[in-house]
Structure formats: C-alpha cells, structure tokens
C-alpha cells in the first residue's frame, strides 16, 4: 500500500582539493553548490525494500522528471525517469563500491559516470520514516569530479 509522505532533500556538491600536509596531502572539501527541496512523495514497501517516489523540481532543472529511491539492506538505488517514463539514470550506491552509471542527458549523448560511494547511513523505522544519507563521488573522464553529500528525510 502506498503512503503519502513529505520529503526534505538536501544535496551538497563539493570540489575536492588536495592540500600539502608534510609529506602527504589532506583532502579538503570546498562547497560548490547546495540545494534543499521540500516536496511530497509516495512511500511503499516491496520485497524487503523501501521505495520512495517523487517528482523532481524546477530548482534542479529536472522539472519533467520523476525519481525513485530504493532502500534495501545497506544500499540505495536512485533511478530517474524523464518524459514518457524514459529511464535517464540508474545509480547504485553501496558503501565502499565503485559502479558505472549511464546518464542520459537531453540533446546530448549518454555519458558513463564512475560513482564511488564513501558512506551510506540508513535510519528508517518499520514504517519507512526517518533519514537516508549517502556520501559519494562522481567522476566523468578527467574533466569532471565532484563529491556529493545527499540527505533525504522522510516524514508522514
């Protein structure tokens, strides 16, 4: 059974800088972009997984898209669908794992993104309410590399 929920989604994107520290380097994060979205969605459970669906907003530039978060065990899967329910992204986030995600961008070719998940934290109760946090790094060729910290709070 689907349940209506309120979502608070915070996405902070960072540039990673390496700063000399003795004979080594320290990784320093520089905030590049921050987005906070309050929206409504639906929550349901299926096959030992919790699913949260919501429509993307104009703030993210994805107003014609729908997102589906699947939380199962210690992993998060984020799928995004564009117009006509075409799958535009399918990203698997599991702590310590590197995956390749194909991302379809309108009017551009599809690109493959390397995604390395640093940390996953899932704090959901039996009803599926609570918070999901993930810290991951996206890399595209040598030209683009960003670290993202994503927090999704789910409330009735």
C-alpha positions as a Markdown table, in Angstrom:
| # | Residue | x | y | z |
|---|---|---|---|---|
| 1 | Unk | 0.0 | 0.0 | 0.0 |
| 2 | Unk | 1.3 | 3.4 | -1.0 |
| 3 | Unk | 1.6 | 6.1 | 1.7 |
| 4 | Unk | 1.8 | 9.9 | 1.1 |
| 5 | Unk | 5.0 | 11.3 | 2.7 |
| 6 | Unk | 6.8 | 14.7 | 3.0 |
| 7 | Unk | 10.4 | 14.8 | 1.9 |
| 8 | Unk | 13.2 | 17.1 | 2.7 |
| 9 | Unk | 16.1 | 16.6 | 0.3 |
| 10 | Unk | 19.4 | 18.3 | 0.8 |
| 11 | Unk | 22.2 | 17.9 | -1.8 |
| 12 | Unk | 25.6 | 19.5 | -1.2 |
| 13 | Unk | 28.1 | 19.2 | -4.0 |
| 14 | Unk | 31.8 | 19.7 | -3.3 |
| 15 | Unk | 35.1 | 20.1 | -5.2 |
| 16 | Unk | 37.8 | 18.1 | -3.6 |
| 17 | Unk | 41.2 | 19.9 | -3.2 |
| 18 | Unk | 44.4 | 18.2 | -2.1 |
| 19 | Unk | 46.4 | 20.4 | 0.3 |
| 20 | Unk | 50.0 | 19.6 | 1.2 |
| 21 | Unk | 50.5 | 18.4 | 4.7 |
| 22 | Unk | 54.0 | 17.3 | 5.5 |
| 23 | Unk | 55.0 | 14.6 | 3.0 |
| 24 | Unk | 51.3 | 13.7 | 2.3 |
| 25 | Unk | 48.2 | 15.6 | 1.2 |
| 26 | Unk | 44.9 | 16.3 | 3.0 |
| 27 | Unk | 41.6 | 16.1 | 1.2 |
| 28 | Unk | 39.7 | 19.3 | 1.7 |
| 29 | Unk | 36.1 | 19.8 | 0.5 |
| 30 | Unk | 35.0 | 23.2 | -1.0 |
| 31 | Unk | 31.3 | 23.7 | -1.2 |
| 32 | Unk | 30.3 | 24.4 | -4.8 |
| 33 | Unk | 26.5 | 24.0 | -4.8 |
| 34 | Unk | 23.8 | 23.4 | -2.3 |
| 35 | Unk | 20.1 | 22.6 | -3.0 |
| 36 | Unk | 17.3 | 22.0 | -0.5 |
| 37 | Unk | 14.0 | 20.7 | -1.7 |
| 38 | Unk | 10.8 | 20.2 | 0.2 |
| 39 | Unk | 8.3 | 18.1 | -1.7 |
| 40 | Unk | 5.7 | 15.4 | -1.4 |
| 41 | Unk | 6.1 | 11.8 | -2.5 |
| 42 | Unk | 4.9 | 8.3 | -2.0 |
| 43 | Unk | 6.4 | 5.5 | 0.1 |
| 44 | Unk | 5.7 | 1.8 | -0.3 |
| 45 | Unk | 7.4 | -1.5 | 0.6 |
| 46 | Unk | 8.0 | -4.4 | -1.7 |
| 47 | Unk | 10.3 | -7.5 | -1.5 |
| 48 | Unk | 12.0 | -6.4 | 1.7 |
| 49 | Unk | 12.8 | -2.9 | 0.2 |
| 50 | Unk | 11.5 | 0.6 | 0.9 |
| 51 | Unk | 10.7 | 2.7 | -2.1 |
| 52 | Unk | 10.2 | 6.5 | -2.2 |
| 53 | Unk | 9.0 | 8.2 | -5.4 |
| 54 | Unk | 8.7 | 11.9 | -6.1 |
| 55 | Unk | 8.6 | 14.4 | -8.9 |
| 56 | Unk | 11.8 | 16.4 | -9.4 |
| 57 | Unk | 11.5 | 20.2 | -9.2 |
| 58 | Unk | 12.4 | 23.2 | -11.4 |
| 59 | Unk | 15.1 | 24.1 | -8.9 |
| 60 | Unk | 17.1 | 21.2 | -10.0 |
| 61 | Unk | 16.4 | 21.8 | -13.7 |
| 62 | Unk | 14.6 | 18.4 | -13.9 |
| 63 | Unk | 11.0 | 19.5 | -13.6 |
| 64 | Unk | 9.8 | 16.9 | -16.1 |
| 65 | Unk | 11.5 | 14.0 | -14.2 |
| 66 | Unk | 10.5 | 11.5 | -11.6 |
| 67 | Unk | 12.8 | 9.9 | -9.1 |
| 68 | Unk | 12.6 | 6.6 | -7.4 |
| 69 | Unk | 14.8 | 5.8 | -4.3 |
| 70 | Unk | 15.0 | 2.1 | -3.4 |
| 71 | Unk | 16.5 | 1.4 | 0.0 |
| 72 | Unk | 17.4 | -2.3 | 0.7 |
| 73 | Unk | 19.9 | -3.7 | 3.2 |
| 74 | Unk | 22.8 | -1.2 | 3.3 |
| 75 | Unk | 22.4 | 0.1 | -0.3 |
| 76 | Unk | 20.5 | 2.8 | -2.1 |
| 77 | Unk | 19.4 | 2.7 | -5.7 |
| 78 | Unk | 18.3 | 6.0 | -7.4 |
| 79 | Unk | 16.5 | 5.9 | -10.7 |
| 80 | Unk | 15.4 | 8.9 | -12.6 |
| 81 | Unk | 12.8 | 8.9 | -15.3 |
| 82 | Unk | 12.4 | 11.7 | -17.8 |
| 83 | Unk | 9.5 | 12.5 | -20.2 |
| 84 | Unk | 7.5 | 9.5 | -21.4 |
| 85 | Unk | 8.9 | 7.4 | -18.5 |
| 86 | Unk | 12.2 | 7.0 | -20.2 |
| 87 | Unk | 14.9 | 5.9 | -17.8 |
| 88 | Unk | 17.6 | 8.6 | -17.7 |
| 89 | Unk | 19.7 | 7.4 | -14.7 |
| 90 | Unk | 20.2 | 4.3 | -12.6 |
| 91 | Unk | 22.7 | 4.8 | -9.8 |
| 92 | Unk | 23.6 | 2.1 | -7.3 |
| 93 | Unk | 25.2 | 3.4 | -4.1 |
| 94 | Unk | 26.7 | 0.9 | -1.7 |
| 95 | Unk | 29.4 | 1.8 | 0.8 |
| 96 | Unk | 33.0 | 1.1 | -0.5 |
| 97 | Unk | 31.8 | 0.2 | -4.0 |
| 98 | Unk | 32.6 | 1.8 | -7.3 |
| 99 | Unk | 30.0 | 1.5 | -10.0 |
| 100 | Unk | 29.4 | 2.9 | -13.5 |
| 101 | Unk | 26.2 | 4.8 | -14.2 |
| 102 | Unk | 25.0 | 5.6 | -17.6 |
| 103 | Unk | 23.3 | 9.1 | -17.6 |
| 104 | Unk | 21.1 | 10.2 | -20.5 |
| 105 | Unk | 21.1 | 13.9 | -20.9 |
| 106 | Unk | 18.5 | 15.5 | -23.3 |
| 107 | Unk | 20.1 | 16.8 | -26.5 |
| 108 | Unk | 23.5 | 15.2 | -25.6 |
| 109 | Unk | 24.8 | 11.8 | -25.9 |
| 110 | Unk | 24.7 | 9.4 | -23.0 |
| 111 | Unk | 27.7 | 9.5 | -20.7 |
| 112 | Unk | 29.2 | 7.0 | -18.3 |
| 113 | Unk | 29.9 | 8.2 | -14.8 |
| 114 | Unk | 32.1 | 6.5 | -12.3 |
| 115 | Unk | 30.5 | 6.6 | -8.9 |
| 116 | Unk | 32.4 | 5.7 | -5.7 |
| 117 | Unk | 30.3 | 5.5 | -2.6 |
| 118 | Unk | 32.2 | 6.6 | 0.6 |
| 119 | Unk | 29.4 | 6.2 | 3.1 |
| 120 | Unk | 25.8 | 5.1 | 3.4 |
| 121 | Unk | 23.7 | 5.7 | 6.5 |
| 122 | Unk | 20.1 | 4.4 | 6.7 |
| 123 | Unk | 18.0 | 5.3 | 9.7 |
| 124 | Unk | 14.4 | 4.2 | 8.8 |
| 125 | Unk | 11.8 | 2.8 | 11.2 |
| 126 | Unk | 9.5 | -0.1 | 10.4 |
| 127 | Unk | 7.1 | 2.3 | 8.6 |
| 128 | Unk | 9.9 | 3.6 | 6.4 |
| 129 | Unk | 10.1 | 7.0 | 8.1 |
| 130 | Unk | 13.4 | 8.5 | 9.0 |
| 131 | Unk | 16.6 | 9.6 | 7.2 |
| 132 | Unk | 18.8 | 8.3 | 4.5 |
| 133 | Unk | 22.3 | 9.8 | 3.9 |
| 134 | Unk | 24.9 | 9.0 | 1.3 |
| 135 | Unk | 28.3 | 10.5 | 0.5 |
| 136 | Unk | 29.6 | 9.7 | -3.0 |
| 137 | Unk | 32.0 | 10.9 | -5.6 |
| 138 | Unk | 31.1 | 11.2 | -9.3 |
| 139 | Unk | 33.8 | 11.2 | -11.9 |
| 140 | Unk | 33.5 | 11.7 | -15.7 |
| 141 | Unk | 36.7 | 11.3 | -17.6 |
| 142 | Unk | 39.4 | 13.5 | -16.3 |
| 143 | Unk | 37.3 | 16.6 | -16.8 |
| 144 | Unk | 34.7 | 16.4 | -14.1 |
| 145 | Unk | 34.9 | 15.1 | -10.5 |
| 146 | Unk | 32.5 | 16.1 | -7.7 |
| 147 | Unk | 31.7 | 14.8 | -4.3 |
| 148 | Unk | 28.1 | 14.8 | -3.2 |
| 149 | Unk | 26.5 | 14.5 | 0.2 |
| 150 | Unk | 22.8 | 13.7 | -0.1 |
| 151 | Unk | 20.3 | 13.6 | 2.8 |
| 152 | Unk | 16.7 | 12.5 | 2.4 |
| 153 | Unk | 14.4 | 12.9 | 5.3 |
| 154 | Unk | 11.0 | 11.1 | 5.1 |
| 155 | Unk | 8.1 | 12.1 | 7.3 |
| 156 | Unk | 4.3 | 11.4 | 7.3 |
